[in-house]
Amino acid sequence: MEGQGTGGEDPPGKGTPRRGGSGGGRPSEEESKNKPKLNLQIKTLADDVRDRLTSFRKSGVKKERLLIQHPIDSPASINELPVAQPLFDERSMNLSEKEVMDLFEKMMEDMNLNEERKAPLRNKDLTTKREMVVQYISATAKSIIGSKVPGGLKNSKHECTLSSQEYVHELRSGISEEKLLNCLESLRVSLTSNPVSWVNNFGYEGLGLLLDVLEKLLDKRQQESIDKKNQHKLIQCLKAFMNNKYGLQRILGDERSLLLLARAIDPKQPNMMTETVKILSAICIVGEENMLDKILGAITIAAERNNGERFANIVEGLENHEALQLQVACMQFINALVTSPEELDFRVHLRNEFLRCGLKKILPDLKEKENEELDIQLKVFDENKEEDSIEMAHRLNDIKVEIDDVNEVYHLLYNMLKETASENYFLSILQHFLLIRNDYYVRPQYYKIIEECVTQIVLHCSGMDPDFKYRGRLDVDFTHLVDSCVNKAKVEESEQKAADFSKKFDEEFSARQEAQAELQMREEKIRQLEAEIQQLRTQGPASSSAGAPPPPPPP
């Protein structure tokens, strides 16, 4: 998320426009041309929330969230600002003090500055503010109108040569993949460098078109190299688009956004996946209270499309040791998900799901890497896990237990239930576990379904209410479900065996072809040798008869 943002740490006044001339009179035309353009350095939204990932929820403290208003369906109009006039024209210089101050506040709001960055600018004198307002009005109008340069997208430096509506027209026209790549790169720069009003003007229709193109590319079964590049550029455009309050509102207001972002978590494209999980991490932190449920729902649906575990791609991203930034981003996203719930039960559940999905095996290797960013995220993960363990111990009467150890958990549970009213039910559950068929395929599927049911009941996400009054919600015939799971497991194993056999067959076939080729070469060599031997045999008697000495004369 570049260019735009919500805050910053630079010293006051850094990057603000310089005053020109004496500051009192009307500047000359030459001075106006040489005057530096308005160039405010703004910290990005990602930078503003990234550090918060290292200081997540502490026990008993509710996590602070940014308030996100619901998006307005009508596009914001730039008409609130005066129509652009030539720089320092008579009308601009004759603005009243109140008009200058009002426009100055609108300018700072449009530049996406927070209160910390606004404070030093407010201390500027009226003349400087007037000059900044005039420059801003002129620059904003030009960026929205566009340069109208034919073929502007061919600019090698990707300068902003199109207005927001011209980009909308380009996206709507269905341009070729190569032109789309250039268009998206130019759009990314424009979304990054232009004020919020420009993004606002583009976003009313532009966001929907970006999502349409991304969905179309993700749905393609055979993806070419250019398709993957366009997907990455689209993610970068969405990242730049949401780097302000308005863009974030629009992203969160479109139901497809989270699902498409979840589908873009693709370990085969590490650069795109890095950008994607960073976006989802930021949304998880600054979004509304139910944002975690929406993100988890999107990830779950995306995983179901590929018949996989919902966190499998995130964990697979951690296994890519050649992409360090991807590993950092994935750990950042895991921390954002695991530390978001206020309920201890849900935090433990999410963390255990990640560990069960393969994170437990990867953590030791990650901790051996010497990288400050990754170490910070691993430290956050371990510290929050330790805090939850302490909180769990308090709940269990200060009994410290290693929750990842089967024996310790079983003995703790047994000691908790021993000689209580729950003991008989616990025994009954264990006895029923013994009745599960000792079948290589069936048993894991039973435990998988049981784990899902227990999770839903205990965490109250769905299933039976805590009062246990309505038994009908658990009156489910699992026969078909178990059979389906077993059949799926058998199919997956059969497919794996078929793949192994196919690989073996290919290897054997290649070896057979090589052996046949070697045999043919040897047979050819044998024929050559036999021909040479035959030739030597025919030449032998002739040479011996011709070269023999004459018999001696008779005595």
DOKOLFI-164283 format. One record per residue (C-alpha): residue in three letters; x, y, z. Coordinates in steps of 0.001 Angstrom, whole numbers, plus 524288, in hexadecimal, padded with zeros to 5 digits. Each point is the difference from the previous one (the first is absolute). Layout:
residues N
ALAXYZ
...
//
This chain:
residues 555
MET800008000080000
GLU8081780B2C7FB2F
GLY7FE8180E747FF7D
GLN7F3A3801EB807CA
GLY7FDDA7FD0480E38
THR7FADD8038F80D38
GLY80B958050B80754
GLY80E8180256800D0
GLU80BD08022980880
ASP8078680A387F852
PRO8040580CA9806C9
PRO7F66880B387FED0
GLY800A7807247F335
LYS807E77F5CD7F8D7
GLY7FB9D7FE927F20F
THR7F6FA80BDC8006B
PRO7FFF0809E87F4EF
ARG809A680B258008D
ARG7FBEA80E0A80016
GLY80359807667F3B4
GLY803B080E2F7FE2B
SER7FE8C8098780B21
GLY7F3567F9C780436
GLY7F85380CA87FF3A
GLY7FDFB803AF7F1DE
ARG7FB2F7F8F87F41A
PRO80ACE7F7257FAAB
SER80471801A17F220
GLU7FCBC7F5F47F594
GLU80E2E7FB4A7FFCC
GLU8000D7FE5C80EBB
SER7F3567F8707FF1C
LYS805B77F6997F620
ASN80C3B7FDD98080D
LYS7F8937FE2680C99
PRO801477F1FB804F2
LYS7F3E17F7B07FEF3
LEU7F8687FBF280BFD
ASN806E87F3D0804E3
LEU7FB837FB0E80D33
GLN806727F384804BE
ILE7F5387F7C4805D0
LYS8017A7F3AC807EF
THR7F81F7F4BB7FA8A
LEU7F49F7F9188064C
ALA807DD7F36380026
ASP80B24806BE8073D
ASP7F647805E88097B
VAL7FADD7F2A180432
ARG80BE07F7677FDB9
ASP806468037B80D01
ARG7F3587FCB9806EF
LEU802257F1E37FBF6
THR80B4D7FF9B809B0
SER7F7A6804A880B56
PHE7F3177F8C57FE87
ARG7F5C87FD4A80A43
LYS804567FEF280E0C
SER7F7D27F83780976
GLY7F3C58073C803D6
VAL8025280B587F6A5
LYS7F7178019E7F46C
LYS8072C802607F356
GLU7FEDB80DB47FAA5
ARG7F9E5800B77F288
LEU7FE9880ADF7F654
LEU7F1F6803C97FDB7
ILE7FC127FCCF7F21E
GLN7F3AE8067C7FB0D
HIS7F7837F93A7F604
PRO80285804AD7F223
ILE7F711809BA7F99B
ASP7FA0E7FB1E7F36D
SER8013080CDF7F8CC
PRO80D67804507FB2C
ALA805F380B6E80726
SER8006C80BEF7F77F
ILE80BC58089C7FDFD
ASN7F6B180B4C7FE03
GLU801F1803C480E32
LEU80D30805697FBCF
PRO8006F80C057F747
VAL801A07FDE37F183
ALA80E65800017FC8E
GLN8050980D157FB2B
PRO80D90803A47FB11
LEU809CE7FFDD80B21
PHE7FEEC80C228089F
ASP7F4FE805DC7F7F1
GLU7F85F80B9980521
ARG7F4DA7F80C8059A
SER808EA7F6E080785
MET807F780AFE805D6
ASN7F3938073C8040E
LEU7FA857F4D38080E
SER7FBAD8046E80D52
GLU807197FB2080BFF
LYS7F4887F7308038A
GLU7FFBD7FA1D7F24A
VAL80E9B7FD818007C
MET7FEFB7F97180D4D
ASP7F46B7F79B7FBCC
LEU806DA7FBB77F38B
PHE80C947FDC08078D
GLU7F8FD7F6858091B
LYS7F9CD7F9207F45E
MET80D5C7FF1E7F99B
MET806077F96A80BE8
GLU7F47D7F6BC800F1
ASP8012A7FCB47F199
MET80E907FD7F801C3
ASN7FC577F5B280A20
LEU807B28066080B17
ASN7FDB97FCAF80E30
GLU7FF7580A0780AE5
GLU80E6F7FE8B8030E
ARG803AA803D57F226
LYS7F5CE80AC67FF3E
ALA804F48072E80C09
PRO80CAB805BF7FA42
LEU7F8E7803DA7F380
ARG7F5A98075C8079B
ASN80ADE80844805F2
LYS803B78057B7F2A7
ASP7FCAB80E347FD32
LEU7F447803B07F7AF
THR8081C8033E7F3E0
THR806627F2997FFF4
LYS7F2DF7F973801F3
ARG7FA4D807D07F4AF
GLU80B287FBD87F710
MET7FE937F1C780419
VAL7F153800647FD8E
VAL801B0805F37F275
GLN80A537F5F87FC46
TYR7F78F7F51D80545
ILE7F3DC804617F87E
SER807A7800BA7F358
ALA806A37F2DB801E3
THR7F3707F93A8040E
ALA7F84F8051F7F46F
LYS80A8B7FBA57F685
SER800897F270805E6
ILE7F14B7FE517FED9
ILE7FE83805E37F278
GLY80BD67F8B07FAA9
SER80A038045D7F635
LYS7F82B7FAED7F46B
VAL80C8D7FB657F9C8
PRO7FD1B7F5BE7F599
GLY806297F30780368
GLY8035A804C780D7C
LEU8012B7F24580553
LYS80C1D7FDE67F7C7
ASN8079A80947808A7
SER80BC77F80680448
LYS800CE8073080CF5
HIS7F1B47FCEC802FC
GLU7FCEC80E1D802DB
CYS7F209803AB802BA
THR7FB008033B7F272
LEU7F1EF7FB778015B
SER7F4D5804DF80832
SER7F8FC7F6F080952
GLN7F4AB7FE6B7F694
GLU8092E7FCFD7F4C1
TYR805757F4B9807F5
VAL7F2217FB5C80242
HIS7FDA48006C7F157
GLU80C8C7F85F7FD60
LEU7FC377F552809A6
ARG7F2347FF457FAAF
SER804607FEF77F1DA
GLY805F07F266801A1
ILE80DCD802F87FB66
SER809FA7F5627FCF7
GLU808507F9CC80AA6
GLU80C4C8078C7FC4D
LYS7F8FA80D1E7FFBA
LEU7F90B7FC7380C9B
LEU80D277FE1D806B4
ASN8046C80DAB7FBF4
CYS7F2E5805BD803DD
LEU800747F9C980D86
GLU80DE68049A80286
SER7FC4880DE47FC38
LEU7F3B17FF0B80851
ARG807D17FB3C80BB6
VAL808BF80BFB7FF2B
SER7F42F808F37FEA9
LEU7F9097F9EC80BA0
THR80C6B8018F807F4
SER8038780DEE7FC56
ASN7F2CE806BA7FE84
PRO7F7B78057F80B17
VAL7F4657F9388061A
SER7F683807817F75A
TRP806247F9A57F3FF
VAL7FEE17F27E80630
ASN7F20C8035A803C6
ASN7FCBA803BE7F20D
PHE805F37F3757FABE
GLY7FA9F7F71580A7A
TYR7F188801897FD9A
GLU800D57F7567F406
GLY80E6F7FCD87FF08
LEU800AB7F6D080BA6
GLY7F5527F7757FA59
LEU807467FF2A7F313
LEU80CBF7FC61806D8
LEU7F90D7F52880755
ASP7F9757FB537F36D
VAL80D207FEC27F92D
LEU806447F95480BC6
GLU7F4D97F6418010C
LYS800DC7FCFB7F17F
LEU80EA07FD6E800FA
LEU7FEBC7F79980C33
ASP7F5837F7D07F953
LYS808BD7FCCB7F45F
ARG804657F1D780094
GLN80BB4801A37F71C
GLN8071880C18804B5
GLU80ACA805977F7B1
SER80B66807E980527
ILE7F95C80CBC7FC0C
ASP7F3D47FC13807B7
LYS807FA7FE3980C68
LYS8069280D267FDF3
ASN7F2C4806807FE56
GLN7FAF87F97E80C65
HIS80B888057980783
LYS7FDD380DA07FA6D
LEU7F1A17FF4980395
ILE803847FCB480E11
GLN8096780B8580020
CYS7F539808DC7FAD1
LEU7F6AB7FB5980A9C
LYS80AA28025880A17
ALA8020280DF17FB3D
PHE7F152802237FEE0
MET7FD1E7FC3D80E23
ASN80B1A8082E8058D
ASN7F67E80A5E804D7
LYS7F3568000180794
TYR7F76E8013E7F403
GLY806C57F5027F8B1
LEU7FFA27F74680BF1
GLN7F176802B68016C
ARG7FD8A7FC397F1EA
ILE8082B7F38980110
LEU7F8D87FBAC80C3C
GLY7F2FA803B27FA05
ASP801767F6C27F467
GLU7FCC17F1EC80373
ARG809227FA857F5A1
SER80C2F806F9804C6
LEU803A67F71780B41
LEU7FCDE7F38D7F88A
LEU8084D803FA7F453
LEU80B1A80405808F6
ALA7FEF17F2DB806DC
ARG8008B7F90B7F2DE
ALA80C3B807D17FCB4
ILE807567F98680B59
ASP807C67F7B07F691
PRO80D307FA7A8047A
LYS8038A7FDAD7F1BB
GLN8006A80ED17FE43
PRO807D68046580BEE
ASN800D680E737FC6F
MET7F15C8014D7FE0A
MET7FD2B7F7E680C1E
THR808D2808D68081D
GLU7F82880C007FBF0
THR7F3237F8E080229
VAL8027A7FB4880DDE
LYS8050A80D8C803A5
ILE7F326805D47FB57
LEU7F8067F5F780788
SER808428024E80C2D
ALA7FD4280E927FF67
ILE7F1737FDBE7FDC0
CYS7FF957F68680B6D
ILE8061980A2D808F6
VAL7F8EF80C727FBF7
GLY7F3067FA1E7FBBB
GLU7F35C7FF9F80783
GLU7FD607F68C80B1D
ASN7FAB07F4F77F78F
MET80AE6801257F5F3
LEU806F17F3E480536
ASP7F3FE7F7AE7FD43
LYS7FF18805717F236
ILE80E537FD577FD26
LEU7FF5C7F23B80592
GLY7F3AA7FD8F7F81C
ALA80696804957F37D
ILE80C087F79480293
THR7F74C7F440802CF
ILE7F8288019C7F36E
ALA80C6B801D07F803
ALA805C57F388805D8
GLU7F3927F8507FD67
ARG80125803567F18E
ASN80CE17F8827FFEF
ASN7FBB17F55A80990
GLY80AB7803A280998
GLU802038045980E09
ARG7FCD280E5380170
PHE80D46803C8805B7
ALA807FF7F6E97F751
ASN8046180A917F669
ILE804468092280AEB
VAL8082A7F54E80649
GLU805557FC2C7F2AA
GLY8046180E0C7FE31
LEU808227FE9380C62
GLU806B27F42B7FA09
ASN8056E808257F4CA
HIS80D918029180585
GLU803F2807697F3BF
ALA7F5BC80A958027A
LEU803668061280D1C
GLN7F66F80B527FEAB
LEU7F5147F6537FD5E
GLN8036A7F8C380C81
VAL7FFB780CBC807AD
ALA7F2F0803DD7F9FB
CYS7FA047F29E802C7
MET8042F8004B80E4A
GLN7FAAC80DD4800C1
PHE7F2FD7FB537FA9C
ILE7FFA67F4618094A
ASN8024B8092D80B78
ALA7F554809177FB23
LEU7F6467F4C37FF42
VAL803BF7F91080C90
THR800A780C0F808A4
SER7F396806877FB05
PRO7F5A87F852807B9
GLU7FCF5804E780DA2
GLU7FBF97F24B8044F
LEU80ADA7F725804E2
ASP7F9417F3E17FA99
PHE7FFAF8053D7F232
ARG80E298049180075
VAL804687F29880497
HIS7F7BA7F97C7F583
LEU805BC808257F4E6
ARG80DDB7FE51804E4
ASN7FE507F14C8013E
GLU7FA487FF4F7F259
PHE80C13806AC7FA82
LEU808F87F71B807E1
ARG7F8897F3F17FB89
CYS800CA804A07F1E8
GLY80EDB7FF4B80030
LEU8046E80C4B80712
LYS805217F80080B71
LYS809EA7F9317F73B
ILE8044C80C937F95B
LEU8021B8089A80C09
PRO80D407FA27803EE
ASP80587802A87F267
LEU7FA9980DDE7FFF5
LYS80637802E780D27
GLU80D4C7FC347FAA8
LYS7FF6280ADB7F5D8
GLU806F980C8C80397
ASN7F65E80A6F7FBC9
GLU7FB3980AEF808C1
GLU7F2738015A7F9F4
LEU7FD6C7F16B80093
ASP8054B7FF2380DE2
ILE7F67C80A9F80440
GLN7F4597F8A47FA80
LEU804847F31D805F5
LYS801BD806DF80D06
VAL7F22E8057A7FF0F
PHE7FAC47F25E7FD2B
ASP807437F9CF80B75
GLU7FCB580AE18099B
ASN7F1877FF867FCF4
LYS800217F13A800AF
GLU8066E800D580D61
GLU7F60980A1780495
ASP7F4E87F73B7FBC3
SER806617F47A806EC
ILE800B7807F680C88
GLU7F1D6804247FE77
MET7FC3D7F1DD7FD8C
ALA807957FBE780C30
HIS7F87F80A008081D
ARG7F3707FA6E7FABB
LEU804C07F25C803DF
ASN8030C8040E80DF9
ASP80E0E803D37FCF1
ILE803907F2927FA95
LYS80A92802027F5C9
VAL7FE907F6817F4BB
GLU806597FE0C7F2C7
ILE7F3D9800E97F7A8
ASP806CF7FA107F420
ASP803537F35C80732
VAL7F5B07F5327FF00
ASN8038F7F94C80CC9
GLU8001F80C86807F5
VAL7F304804947FA85
TYR7F9AD7F2BC80264
HIS804BC7FEEF80E12
LEU7FC1680E00802DB
LEU7F2707FD997FA6E
TYR7FEB77F34580785
ASN804028067580CC7
MET7F66080B047FD9B
LEU7F4987F6AF7FDA6
LYS803697F55F809C9
GLU7F57E7FE1280A5D
THR7F75180A5D7F9E7
ALA7F2E77FF297F92D
SER807168012B7F2F9
GLU808527F3DB801E6
ASN7F5C07F66A7FB05
TYR7FDBF808127F3C3
PHE80EA0800C57FDB5
LEU801147F14580180
SER7F4A67FE187F6A4
ILE806A88088E7F5EF
LEU80C847F8188011C
GLN7F8647F3517FF06
HIS7F973804B67F3A9
PHE80D508035F7FA82
LEU803A07F1AB801B1
LEU7F4887FC427F758
ILE8054D8075B7F44B
ARG803D97F6307F598
ASN80E537FCC77FF78
ASP800A2803987F1C3
TYR80B538070A7F9A3
TYR7F6D2809307F8C2
VAL7F447800ED80903
ARG80631802F580D3A
PRO806A580CF97FC4E
GLN7F36F804D67F9B8
TYR7F81D7FD0880C3E
TYR8097D8078A80883
LYS8003680B297F649
ILE7F1288015080083
ILE7FFBF7FE7B80ED8
GLU80A4980AA98016D
GLU7F80D809237F768
CYS7F38A7FD71807C5
VAL806C98021780D12
THR8062080C827FAF2
GLN7F2F2805827FBBD
ILE7F9627FC7B80CD1
VAL80AAE804DE80911
LEU802B780C9E7F89C
HIS7F17C802CC7FDBC
CYS802B5803547F1C5
SER7F4AD7F76C7FBEC
GLY7FA077F33980424
MET7F9337FEB680D25
ASP7FDBD80B9B808FA
PRO807057FFEB80D13
ASP7F3447FD468074C
PHE7FED87F2AD7F907
LYS7F141801267FF80
TYR7FE3D7FDC67F197
ARG805637F2917FCA6
GLY7FA9C800997F245
ARG80BBB807A97FB35
LEU808B37F43280219
ASP7F65C7F63B7FA58
VAL8081C7FD997F3DE
ASP8020F7F3827F854
PHE80EA87FF5C7FE35
THR7FFDC7F36A7F807
HIS80006806CB7F2E7
LEU809EC809FB804CE
VAL8094C7F587804FF
ASP7FE6E7F81A7F383
SER802F280C147F7FB
CYS80C098030380828
VAL804A07F1E77FEF7
ASN7FDBF7FFC97F15F
LYS8072680CDE7FEB2
ALA80B7A7FAB4807E7
LYS800447F3B37F7AB
VAL7FF6F807F17F38C
GLU80B00808CA804AB
GLU808627F44480391
SER7FCA77F9497F32D
GLU8038B80C417F895
GLN80CD2800B780759
LYS802C17F1B57FD19
ALA7FC4D802207F1D0
ALA8093B80B907FF66
ASP80AD37F7D78061D
PHE7FD667F4C77F69B
SER7FFCA8096A7F4A1
LYS80CFD8059280449
LYS805A17F2528018A
PHE7FAA97FC177F2BF
ASP8064280BEC7F9BB
GLU80CF17FCCC8067F
GLU7FF367F1AE7FBF7
PHE7FBDE803B07F244
SER80B578097C7FECE
ALA8095B7F5BD80546
ARG7FA697F6117F663
GLN801CE809517F499
GLU80DEF802CC80438
ALA802AE7F16280140
GLN7FA427FD857F282
ALA8083980AD17FA44
GLU80C027FA68806B5
LEU7FC7D7F2637FAFE
GLN7FEA3804FC7F220
MET80D308069E800E6
ARG8064B7F38E80508
GLU7F95A7F7BD7F57D
GLU804F0809767F5C7
LYS80D937FEFA805CC
ILE7FF237F1227FFC5
ARG7FC02800437F1AD
GLN80B75808D47FCE9
LEU809597F70580726
GLU7FA607F4007F93E
ALA80199806B77F2EA
GLU80E1D803368032A
ILE802897F1F38044F
GLN7F9E97FAB97F397
GLN808298094B7F807
LEU80C567FBA8806EF
ARG7FC797F1C57FDBC
THR7FE2C801E27F16C
GLN80C77807D57FEDB
GLY807E27F6338081F
PRO800807F42D7F68C
ALA80278808A77F431
SER80B7E806D980628
SER805BC7F34D80545
SER7FF617F94F7F282
ALA805CF80BBE7F926
GLY80B0B8022A80968
ALA8049C7F18C801CE
PRO80E187FCD07FB50
PRO801657F7037F41B
PRO802B77F1AE802CF
PRO80E557FBCC7FF93
PRO8051E7F99A7F347
PRO8005E7F1317FF8C
PRO80D167F9C580350
//
